Amino acid sequence: MREALAASADPQVLDELATYVVAVNRSLAVLSRAGTPDAQLRSVVRLACATVADTLARTASEGAARG
């Protein structure tokens, strides 16, 4: 998972995002087995994707400001 997120140069951010994505994925599996409607599962996925994208963008802009 970490390699897929390699757009950021900060290894700590990549590690945290990889852990987050794995946790969301596992949670989705549990929710799905519990009968959570697909619309709610998709909502979780959209929010998780937005969180990852926002974090990567913020990290890139912070890195550009420092560099």
C-alpha positions in Angstrom: 0.0 0.0 0.0 2.8 2.4 0.9 4.3 2.0 -2.6 1.0 3.0 -4.2 1.1 6.2 -2.3 4.6 7.2 -3.2 3.6 10.6 -4.6 4.8 12.1 -1.3 8.4 12.3 -0.3 7.7 12.2 3.5 8.1 8.5 4.6 6.2 9.1 7.9 3.2 10.5 6.0 3.3 7.5 3.6 3.4 5.1 6.5 0.5 6.8 8.2 -1.6 6.9 5.0 -0.8 3.2 4.2 -2.0 2.2 7.7 -5.1 4.4 7.3 -6.0 2.8 3.9 -5.5 -0.7 5.2 -7.7 0.1 8.3 -10.4 1.6 6.1 -10.3 -1.4 3.8 -10.6 -3.8 6.7 -13.5 -1.8 8.2 -15.3 -1.8 4.9 -15.1 -5.6 4.9 -16.6 -5.8 8.3 -19.3 -3.3 7.5 -20.1 -5.2 4.3 -20.4 -8.5 6.1 -22.7 -6.8 8.6 -25.1 -5.8 5.8 -24.2 -2.1 5.5 -25.9 -0.7 2.3 -23.6 -0.2 -0.7 -24.4 3.5 -0.7 -22.9 3.9 2.8 -19.9 1.9 1.9 -19.3 4.0 -1.1 -19.6 7.1 1.0 -16.8 5.8 3.3 -14.7 5.1 0.3 -15.2 8.6 -1.1 -14.3 10.2 2.2 -11.2 8.0 2.6 -10.0 8.8 -0.9 -10.6 12.5 -0.3 -8.6 12.3 3.0 -5.7 10.6 1.2 -5.7 13.1 -1.6 -5.9 16.1 0.7 -3.1 14.7 2.9 -0.9 14.1 -0.1 -1.7 17.6 -1.5 -1.0 19.3 1.8 2.3 17.4 2.2 3.4 18.3 -1.3 2.5 22.0 -0.8 4.3 22.1 2.6 7.3 20.4 1.0 7.3 23.0 -1.8 7.1 25.8 0.7 10.1 24.5 2.6 12.1 23.7 -0.5 
